[in-house]
Each structure stands twice: as C-alpha cells, then as structure tokens.
Amino acid sequence: MVVRVGRYGYGVSRGWAMPRTGPQCGGAEGVLAMRRFGVNRQRLGSALAVLVLALALAACGGGGAGSASPAASRSASPAHAARSAVRALDAVCTPASACHFTAGTYRLGAATVLPGLELTLPAGWSSTESTPGLLSLLPPGQPNNTLAFWLDMVAVKSSGPGHGTTILTNVGGTPSALTAWLTHDRDFLIVSKPASATVGQDIKTTSLVVGVSRSANYGDPGCPANPRCADLFTASSWGSDFFGIGGSEEVRLYLGTIHESGSPHTFFVALDAVDHADLLRLEEAAKPIIGSVRLPSGAVGG
C-alpha cells in the first residue's frame, strides 16, 4: 500500500507509506497512505483536536509498540459487561503504539473512519492505524499484509508528473465509476475481474483484484519498484498522501454504497498484500472479519 507506504507504499516497513490522520504518540503525525502506506500522514482542529489528543495520550499511556490497546486490555465494569459484549475500539493506533486485540467484537468509536461500525476479530490481530482517514488491521504472522477500511476515496493520476496528488475529476466516486476507471487505466493489471460480493450481511459490493501492469511507467524513483508502480486513491482527510502499489503487490478491493443520515457514501474494504500468494493467505485470514461487518445504527447498505 502506498501512501506511498505500502510495499512501495504502505506500512512503514514496506517502503512507501500510508496516511495517518490523528496525533501520534510523542507528537508525530500518522502514516498510512502511499506516501502514507510507507512514509507520511494527517490532521484536525481545535476542540476536536484536544479530544483526539486526549485519546491518543490514553492509548499511549500503556507503553509503545507491542503493548495492548485499551480496548483489548481494559476490564469492563460489571454493568458494562452485562449490557454488551461489544468492546469499544476508540484508541488512536499507530505504528509506534500499535493496538493488539483479543478475540471478540469491536465497535469503532469517535474519530474513526466510520463511528459505530462493528466487526469481529480473531485473536492475534493488531492495528497500526485507527483514525478518521482509515482503519488498518494486520493479521498475526503477516506483518506486511493489511486489511483496510476507507470511506469516500477518490481516484488519482496513476503515474507520471502529479501522480498520487492529482485528483481525477472526470472519474466519479461511485463503485461503478471507480471500477470502470480501474479496469481501463493501462497502469493497472486486473488480476481478478469485477464480480458481485457481499460484505457482512447486507453490504452489496463489487470486488476485484488489482496489480500493476508491466507496461506502467511511474516516473518516480521514490517508489523502489519504479517504473512498475501505480497510484489509486486519496481522500480529503489525507492531505498530500495517497494509496498506491508497486512491483508484485496486489490489492483486493470491495467497493459498495452505504447510506447514512440519508447521504450516500462509497465504502471500501481493501486487502493489500506483497504478492499474489500472500493475498491468498490474507484473504483466508480476513474472511471471518469481512463476513462479520455490521454498519452503524441508522446506516444501510445500498
């Protein structure tokens, strides 16, 4: 993933970087998008910033990377336990202070990509990014592979001058428009053709697997696999960060429409892996999580 973080674009360890959105432990900013999925990330504003900072400090208080997140380690009060077995995922997770989860169902809290979203995680999963810009989840034993949740991403110029930061205003933000663009841009290799798929119980999506075409000419040595790199998306909260892939990296996308408070949004689930073999491993590990997704109260699948 890139932000340019991901292999060449994601995850800090991969080369590129992923975007981040919220304060990090120690005052640094997050990183989760192409510049993000590998090297850079995001921001907020006054009163809300104070609230997010308080959450970040609470999340970091338990120690650095490897420590359990509050959601995973806090003991619920008897009253809360009786009320619900669902745990809150409201900590600010970062590469420097990852959140580690025990098996169970979690509900995203405020200042997350989709507050109220619920998903059930098997034991051993962790997160290095939980912000308004995205939720990234890492399976045990697969440190370079990521399951990500995004909302309302937009298409960007895939290669050449202005790649990643130039929004393609002629490409719509709906699942059908984004799918049409991905399948016609020559920088992308369609490994698995678009097909209907359901996320959770009622989120109808279009799913496809995208890689980088061998004819891609990225034109930026900042991507280790240059010229075989390509950028896909950014979001309004990502600033100059973006998501891209490079080399043998592949990403399975689920693109669907949800409605919240009467407004339509494009819901993204992305499984980003080092190569095709790793993608198959990631798909198997993520299957129960994707099947468990429940939208916030009042939101419905399109």
N, C-alpha and C positions, 0 to 999 in steps of 0.2 A: 504494500500500500504505500501510497505516497502521500505524502503530504510533504511531499517527497519525503516520504518516510517510507516506506514500505519496502520492500526488498530494496527497492531503489525508491522507496517512497514511504514505507511505513516504519512502524515500530522503531524506536530509536536504535535498536541493534541491527537493523537491516540496512541502513544506508541513507535512504531518503527519510523523510519524516512525516508524522501525522499531525493534524491540527489540534490544538488544545484550546480550551475555552476558559477558563477559570483560573484562579490563582493556584500556584503550586506551592508545595512545602518549601519554605525558605525564600519565598517571594518570587521565584522564577515563574515564567508562563508555561502553559502546557504545550504538547506537541503531538499532533495526530494526523496530519493530512499530508499530501505529497510533501511538501516542504514540511508537512505535518507528519505524515507517515514516515518520518525519517529525520526531520531536522528542525521544524519550527511550530508555533500555535496560538491563542485568543484573549478577549476582554469583556467588561460590563459597564457599570456606572454607579455612582454614589451610594444611596441607601442599599440597593441590591448588592453592590459590591461588598459592603460591610457584612451583610448576611452571609454571602458566599465565603468571605474571608473567615468568618467565624466557623463555618462548617469545615473549611479547609484545615484550620488550626486544630479543630476537634479530631479530624481524621488523621492528622499528622502526629497528634499527641501520643499515639500508641507506638511510635517507632517508625523506622524507614521501611524500605522495600523488604518484603518478607513478613511484615507484621500483619496481623489480622485486621480487617476493616471493622469499624464499629458495628456495622450490620452483622458481621459474621461472629464477632466476639462478645458483644454485649449480651447480658442475660436479661430477657424480657421480664417485666413485672408480672406477678400472677394475674393481675387484672387484664393486662395486655395479652398474655398468653391465652387466657380463656376467651378473649374477644376474637382473636385471629391468629392463625399460624403463619400468616404472611409477614415477612420481615421487610423493613424499610431499607432501600438502597439509596441513602441520601448523602453519603460521604463523597468528597472530591478525590477521586482515584487518579493517581499519576504514575509515571514510570518510576519516579523517585520514592513514591509511597503507594505501592500497589495495594489494592483491596483483594483479600483472599476469602473465598466463600466456602461455607459448609453446604451440604446438600439441602435444598429447600426452595420455597417460592419467595421471590423478592418483588417488591413494588417500588418503582422509581419515584424518588421524592422531588422536591422543588429544585430548580436549577439543573435539571437533567434534560436529555433530548426529548422525552415525552413523559412528563409527570403523570403518574398513575398507571403506566404500562406495567404489566406483570409478566414474569417469566420464571420458570422453574429450572434451577441449575443443579447439575450433578455435582458431587464432591470434587474438589480439586481445581475448579475453575477460578480465574482471577480477572481483575480489570486494571488496566493502566490508564484508563480514560473514561471518566463519567462526568460529562459537562453538558451545557445546553447545546453544544455542537455535535456531540456523538457519545455513544456508549460502545466501548470496545471490550470484548471478552476473549480471554486466552485459555485454551484447553490445557489440561495437565499434559506435560511431555511434548508439547508442540509450541515452543516459545516464539517461533517465527510465523505462526499462523494466527489469524484473527477473525472473530465473528463480530461484526459491527452493525449498529443500528443508527440510521440517519433519518432526517426529515427534510423534505423540500430542497434537495440538492439541485444544482443547475449544471448544464453541460458547459465545458470549457474547450478552448482550442487545444487539440491533442498534441501538436508538435510545432516546431518552428518558433520564430520570434513571437513573444507574447503567450507562449504555451502555458497552460495552467491558470493564468490570471486573466485571460481574455474570455469573458462570458459570451457564449454563442446565443445572441438574442433572437436568432432565427430558429432556434430549437426550443420547442415547448417543454414545460416541466412535467407533463403528464407521463404515466408509464408508457403509453403507446408512442408518444413523440420521442421520448428518450430511447426506447427500443429501436425505433426506426433509424435514429441517428447512429446508434452503436453498430447496427448491422450494415450501415452504408459507409461509415468512415473507414478508409483504407488503412489507417494506422492500427485498427483493431482486427484481431483474429477471433472469429466466432467459433469457439471450441464446442459449444453445445447450443443448438438453435433455440430460439424463444419457445416456451411452452407454458401452458397454464399450470399454476401451482397454488396451493392454499397454505398460508402461514397461520398457525393457531387454528381456531375453529372456523373463523369466518372472514379472514382477510384474503380476498382473491388477488393473486398477483401474476405477473409474467416473470418467468425465471429463465436465465440464460447464463452461459459461462463465457467470459471474455478474456482473451490473452492479447499479446502484442504481435502484430504482423511482422514477418521477417523483412518486409519492404519498408517498415517505418523508418523515418529519418528525423529523429528527435531534434538534433542540432544543439544539444546542451551537454557538455562533458560532465556536468554536475550529477547526471544520472550514470552510475557505474556501467550500466548495460548500453549506454549510448552507442549507436543510434537507435537501438531496439527498445525504445521506451515510448509511453503514450500516457497523456493525462485524460481523466474522465470528468471529474466533478469538483465543484466547490459549493460553499453555502455562504449566505450573507454574514453569518457569525464567524466565518473562518478568516476574514481579512484577506491577506495575500497568500494564504495556504490553499492547497488543493489536493485532490486524490489522484494518484497515477500509479501505473505499474511498469515493470521493466523486465527484460530477459525472458525467462521461462515462467515468470509469475502468472498466476491465473486467479480470477475473481468470479465467484458465482453471485449473481445479483437476483434479488427478488424485488420487483417494483410493483407497488399496489397503491390504490387510492383509499384513504380513510376520510371520514368526515367528523369534525369536532366543532361543537358550537355552531353548526350549520355551515362551516367552511371546509372546502376540500383541501387535503394535503397529500403529497406523494410520500409514501412510507417505503423506506429502503432497508433491506437486510442484505449485508454483504459478507461473503466468506472469502477471505483473501489468503492465498497460500503461495508458498515458494515455487511450487511446480504442480503438475497435474497429479502426481502420486500423492503429494501432500494434501491437495484439495480433496481427494477422495477420502483420506483419513479425517480431515476436518469436517467434511460433510457428515460422516458417520458419527463423529463425536457431538456435532451440533444438532443432529436430528431431533433429539428429545426437547432441546431448548426451543427450537423453531416451532415445534408442534405444540409447545405449552403457552405460546404468546397470547396474552389477553389484553385487549385495548382498555384504556381508562374508562371509567364510568361516563356514559354520555357520548362516547366516540363509537363509531360504527364503521365496518369495512364497506368500501364502495362496491 
